[in-house]
Each structure stands twice: as structure tokens, then as C-alpha cells.
Amino acid sequence: MSYENKMLQLKQKLGKKKEQPKETPSFRKPEKPFYLKDWESAGLTVMENELGVLFKREVTYPLDYQHGSYRLGLLYDAIGKWGNTAFEHPYAMDFDESIVFFDTETTGLKGVGTNIFLLGLLEALEDRFVLTQYVLADPANEAAFLFESKFWQHARTVVTYNGKSFDWPQLETRWTLNQHVLPKLRSQKQIDLLHSSKRIWKNNLERMKLTKVEEEKLGFSRQGDIPGFLAPIIYMDAIKSGNADALMKVLYHNEWDLLSLVTLYIHSTNLLLEHELDESATTYTNIGKWYGDLKHAQQSEQVLTSVTTNFDDDNTGLAHYYLALQQKRDGSYNEAAESFEKALLFIGKREKLKALEQLAIVYEHRFKNYEKALNYTKQGLNLTKSNQFMKKEQTDKLYDKWLKRLTRIEMKLIRR
């Protein structure tokens, strides 16, 4: 018998190896930390569920509670304003939504080794606002802590500040690491007020840190606050020493963050829909551009026209520029040319190059005014040649494009 046949018989005798069923890791409820009573004395409440223990703090605010320049109840006025609009916006909410303002504190900025140790949720209820803060008892009790957030239970509208990029992905990571004992995490509608603040206050606020927005836009200045970077150090010290006095300051910091999210939503809604507040031309120009990017042409033109009408020329260059782009898309070529020409003296070199290109196109192809088209083309050539804000490859490509336009227009002038 050949070697191959012998091996085949041996395999048949041995048979196929049966796969062993994978065992689900058993869950053992963690031990309670030694400092339960100490943290209770500091102002926290002990909670216990099937997965372990955690701490909780709850505060209720009436609708007329004042935080900075706004009462919290004005949130419902803001939601009503969105209900009266005839267009969609990523910022819009309605009264049927379950709204929660959400913020976390973590032991680091990223990575599997980073724990969330504080979940702050400020719920907007019909007649009040309720702040609930869940505090991680210790890393061993993480599953119990995450479970109490109720994000597995039903869908809500979650309003954050940088939550799309940080808080929610961090929550998803921690949830995944505990998925063997936790219900499935539900996806949530999210409104990230950092993203919208950047759209509204670009080139107006130097920094978009929430505390700066509070001071400059929301009429709120913190007294006795701790720097955010100290929060993880304070938490780690609290679970080692059992003393939660300093940890309570982290909870107050988180509380102010959440209250400011409510007033920031109110203030931003008023800016987007009323256009009557005492803000800069830059802010309203940003708003007009945002509407344009969302394809809401009517709202965009309305805001940008208001800027060009009510502010000095020095401050309206970009408004004229964005308005011109909108007018050109609408087919209003005379108005677009006029707006581009007004913008030229007051906009940066990048925008100026684009404005010159659009003017050259309009005068060549729409108005058949080749002299003016030639003039703007020469200006574009000179600006491209002297620019220092593009890479050489981009510059050469754009320069060739201008040269082709120049040659074509000169030929048209000769043939005319």
C-alpha cells in the first residue's frame, strides 16, 4: 500500500475533529469599592444594578432658570422657530423629539485604555430640565455605569459639543469592550454644536473652546472652575484615596458645560433665524455661506444681502463674493458681475483669483464684452504669477489655464 493511501486511511479512522462550542465568558459581579460612604458624604448617591455599582447626582432646574444671558425654557421657543421654517436644517429639532444634552469626562483623549468616568445627561422635559450625572465607581464596574445611561433603551436626539468626534465614539468603544454583558447600543440622532459654532463664528472667535464661547457670546463666566485637563487626575486620585471632595468640582464643571449647551443652541438658533442680534458682518456672512452650502438659496441671499446693505464696505467683501456665487448659480449674471466687482478690493487672494475667473467667464460668454474679459484675465494671470499660497504644480496648471483663456479672447477680438 502506498504512503498516500496509508495516510488517507489514517485520516478516515481519526475522523474529523469536532469543533468545541465557544464558551460565553461568565460574568462575575465586581466587588464594591471601599469608599461608598465617603463618596455619598460628598454628595453622590450610590446606585446598584445587576452589573455592579455606580454613583449618581441629580439636579432639577425650572424652565425660568437663568444661565448667562438666557433662561433654559427659551429652548422651546427656539424649537418653535424651527417649526415655523419652510426649509430643512441639520440644527432643527421638533417637539416630538426626546432631547438630551450630553457630555463626558474621560481619563484620557483616546485609545482602548481611556475610560469614561463621568456621563452627564441634561434632559429637556415638558416642565423642567433634569441633570443626571453618572460616575464610574471604578474601572471594574464599567458595565454597570454604561448600562445606566439608557442609550440602549430608546432613541433620542443627543446634543453635544464635539460629541460626534469624541464623546460618542468614545462611548461606542467602551460599549464594544463590554458588549458581552450590555444590550446593543442604539444609534442616535446627533447635533454637534462645535461644528455649527465653527460655521457661525469662523474668523470671529480665535478659539472655539466652550468656555470662550460662553464668555464672548452667551453672557456666562465661570467662577471657581477647574481646568478640564485636571479632571482625569482628580478622578484617579479620588478612587485611590476615597476622597471625592475635589471630584465634585469636576461634576460642577460638567454641569456648566451642559447648561451652556442649552443656551448655545438657543443663541445659535436666534442668529440663524432672526438676523437681528448685535453680531459682526463676519458672523452673518458665515451664516449666509452656510445656507448656501445647504442649497437654501433664498435664505442665503437674504442674509448676505442684509450684510452688504447694513455694514461698511471694508467688512462686506466676502458677503459680496458669496452673494455673487449664489446670483451666478441663479442665472442673475448682471447682479453677479456687480457683486464680484465690489468684492475684489476687500477679499483675500484665493477668493480674488476665483472672482477674477468668474468675471472673465461672465464677460466672455454671457455679455460678449471681450475687452473686459481680457482685462480680468490679465489680472488673473498677474495674480497667479505672483501668488505664494499655492504649490508650484497648482500654480503652473492655473497659469496655463489663464493663458489659454487669454489666447482665446484675443483671437475673438481680432475676428470681431
N, C-alpha and C positions, 0 to 999 in steps of 0.2 A: 504494500500500500504506500502510495506516495506521501510525502511530508504534508502536502497541501490537504489531502483527504483526511489524514490523521487530525490536523488542526480543525478541520470542518466538523468532524465527529465530536471532538472535544468541546467545541463551542455549543453544539447541539445538546450534549449531555449537561453542560453547565447551565444552559438556558439563558434567557435574557435576565439581566439584573433588574429586579423590581425597584422602582423609584420609591423612596420613602416619602410619605406626605410631610410637607413642610409644617413645622410646628409654629403656631402663633405665639409670639413671646408673651408669657404670662405677665400680668400687671400686678405689682405689689404696691399698695398704698404707702407713700413715703411717711417717714416719721415727722411728727410736728416739731418745729424749731423751738428752742428753749425760751425764746423771748416773746411769746404770745402776749403775756400780760403786760410786759413793758411797752410793747407797741400799742396795745389797747389804751394804756395810760396816756400815751402821746396823742391820742385822738382817732385811732383807727378801730374798725370793727373786724373781729375775726369771723370768717366765713369758712364753711366746710362743705364739700360735696364728695361724691364717690371717688374722685380722683386725688383728693388731698385738701390742703388748706390754703387760704389766701387772706389778704386784708382788703378792707373796703372803706371808702369815705364817701359820704353823700351830702350834697348841699342843694337846697331848693331856692330858686330865685323867682320873685313875682315878675309879671310882664313889664312893670314900670321900673324895674331895677336899672339904675344908670351906670353905664360903664364908659368912661370917657365922654364923648360928645353924644352918645346915643343911648336910648332905652332899649332893652332887649326886645320888647314887644314890637318894635318897629320892623323886626324881621318879617312879620306877617303883612305889613304894608308893602315891603319890598316884593314879597311873593305875589301879592295882588297886582303890583305894577307889571310884573312879567305876564300875569294872566291877561292883561289888557293889551298886550302887544300882538301884532299880526305876523310876527316872524319868529323863527326858532333861534335859540342861542344856547351854547353849552352851559351857560351860567344859570339858566332859567330853572325854577322849581315851581311846583304847584301844591295846593293844599292837601291833595290826596297822598302825598309822599310822607313816609316816615323819615324824619330828618334827624341826623345825629352829627354833631361836630366832634371830630376825632383827632387825638394827638397822643403820642407815645413818648416815653423816655427809655433810653436803652443804655446798655453797658459799653457800647462802642458804636462805631459808624457802619460797619459791615462785617460780613463773614459769619460762618456757621457758629463760631464761638461767641457771637454777640447775642445777649439775651435782651428781650423787652422786660423791664421790671415795673413799668407803670403804664396802664391803659387808661386814658382819660376820655370819657364819653359825656358830652353835653347834649341831652335830648330836648328837642323843641316840642313841648306838649301844648295842648289847646289853651290852657290857662296858666302855664308856668314853664320854667326851664328847670331841668333836673341834671345836676352834675353827679356822675358816678365815677369814682377813681378806684381801679383795682390795682393792688400792689402785690407783686410776686413775693411770697413768703421766703422762698429760697429756690435755687435752680431745680432742686428735686421735685418741687411742687408746681412745675411749669404747666403741666397738663390741666390741673385744676384751675389755674389762673387764666389760661386761654379759654377754657370752657365757659367761664362766666361772662365773657364778652358778648355771648349770644349771637355772634356773627354767623354761626352755623344754623341759627334758628329761622330767620326770615330776612328778606332783602330790605335794605334801607338805602337812603341817599346819604352818603358819607362825605362830609365837607372837611377838608384838611388844608394844611399849609405845607406843601412839598410832600404830601402823603402818597401821591402816585409814584413818586420816585424813591421814597424812603420808607415811610411808616407802613404802608400796605404791603410792599414786597417783603419787608422785614417780618411782618405778621405771617405772611404766606410761608416764609422759610421756617419759622418756629412751628407753625401748624403742621407742615410736612414732616418735621422731625418727631412730632407726636401723633402722627396720623393713625397709628395702630390702636390708639385709645380714644381719639377725638372723632366726633361726627365730621362729615365733609364740610369744609369751609365754603360758604356761598359767595358767589360773585356779587359785587355791589356797584350801584351807580356812584361815580365819584366826581366831585367838584374840587379841584385843587386851586386854592386862592393864591398860591405863589405864582402859578402860571399866568393867571389873569392879572395879578399885580404887575408882573413884568410887562404884560401887554399895555397896561394903562399908564404906568409910570416910568417906562423906558426913557432914559436921558433926562429924567426929572429927579428921581431918587438915586443917589450914588450907591446905596446898599439896600437890598430887599429883605434884610433881616426883619423879622416881625416886630421887634421892639422899636426899630427905627420907623416902620410904617405907623405904629401906634402913636409915636411922639409927633410925627410930622403930618399925619393925615387923620388920625382917629381921636385926637384930644386926650390921650391917656399916657401917663408917665408912671412907671413902676417905682415904688418905694420899698427898699429892703429886699429887692430881688437877688437871687443868686445867679451867677453866670452859668449858662447851660452846660459848659464843659465840666463843671464840678459835679453835676448830677450823678454820673456813674461812680465817682469816687465816694460821694456821700452815701450812696446805696450800699456799696461794698463794705464801707465802714459800719453801716447800720446792722448788716447781717453778721458781721464779725463780733461787734461789741454788744449788740442787742439794744442799743440806744437809738431811738427813732426821732429824737428832737430835731436834728438837722434835716432828716429825711422829710419832715413835714414842710420845710421850706421848698423842697423840690415839688411837692404836691401843690403848693400855692403858685409856684412858677407855672406849672402845667395848667392850673385853673385860670390864670390870667391869659395864657395862650388861647384857651378855648373860648373865653368870653370875648377876646379880641377877634376871633374868627367870626363870631356873630356880627359884631359891629363893622368888621371889614366887608362882610357880604352886603350889609345894609348900605354902607357908604359907596361901595363899588357899583351897586345896582342904581343908586341915585345918579352917579356920574354917567353911567351908560344910557339911562333912560330920560333924564331930565335936562342935562346940559345947562344947568343954571347955577351950579356951585362955583365958588371962587377958586378956580384952578387955572393952571397955566395953559398957554397955547399948545405947548408940547404935549400935555396930557390929553387935550381934546383932539389933537392931531393923531395921537396914538389910537384913540378910540375910533376915530373915523377910518383909520387904516385897518383896524381890527374888523369893523363892519364890512369893509371892502374885501378883506381876506375871506370872510364868511359868505361872500356873494350877496350881501344885503346892500345893493347899490343905492337905494333910496335913503337909507339911514346913513350910509357913508357920505353921500353928497350933502345931506342936510348938516351933518356935524362939521365937515370940512369947510363948507361954505360959511357957516357961522364963525369959524376960526378966521377965515380970510376977511370977514366983514368987521369983526369986533376986536382984532388985535393989530398991533403995528406990523409994518412990512418986515422988519428985522426978525420977527417971530413967526412969520407965516410962510416961509419958503417951502417947507416940507408939506404943509397943508395944500398949497397951490400945486405942488408936484403930484401928490396922491390924488387930488381932485382932477388934475389933468389926465392921469391914467384912467380914472373912472369915466370921465367925459369922453375920452377916445374910445373906450370899450362900448359906450352907449351910442357912438356914432356922431357925437356933438363935436365935430372937428374944429370949428371956429373957436368955440369956448375952450377946447383942449389946448389949442395953439396959444391962445391968450394966457392961459394958466401956466403952461410950460415957460413962456417968456417971462412972466412975473416971478417964477420960481428961480430962474437962472442965477440971479445975483445973491441969493440967500441960502443955497443948498451946498452940500459937500460935493467933492469932486466925483465920487462914484455916481451919485444921483444926477449930477450935472452932465456927465457923459451920456447917461440914458435919456435925459431930457433933450440933449442936442440930437441924439439919434432919432427920437420920436418927432422932433421938429423937422428934421431933414426928410423923414418919411412922409409926413403930412404935406409939406410944401411941394415935394416932388410928385407924389402920387395922387393927392387929393386936390390940391389947389393949382397944380401945374405951374407954380411960381418957382422956376428953376434958379433964379438969382438968389432968392432967399434960401432955397435948399442948398445951393453951393456955399453960401455964407456959413450956414450952420455946419455943413460938412467940413469946411476948413477949420472951424473952431474945434470940432471933434477930433480932427487929425492932430492939431497942435496940442490939445489936452492929453490925447493918448500918448503922443511922443514924449511929453514931459512928466507923465504920471509916475509915481513911486509907490502906488498902492496895489499894483498887480504884478504877478510873476511875469518874467520875460516872455515865456511861451504864450501867455494870455495876451500880453501887450502886442506881440508880433501878429497874432491872429486877428486881433481887433483892428490893428493898423492896416492890415491887408484888406479888411472888410471896408474900412473907410476909403481906402484908395480906389477900390472897385466902384464905390458909390460916386466918388469924385469924378472918375473917368466917365462913368455913365451919364452923369448930369452935364458934364462939359460937352459930350457928344450931342446931347439933346439941345443944348444951347446953340451949337454950331448948325444943327439941322433946322433949327426953327426959322 
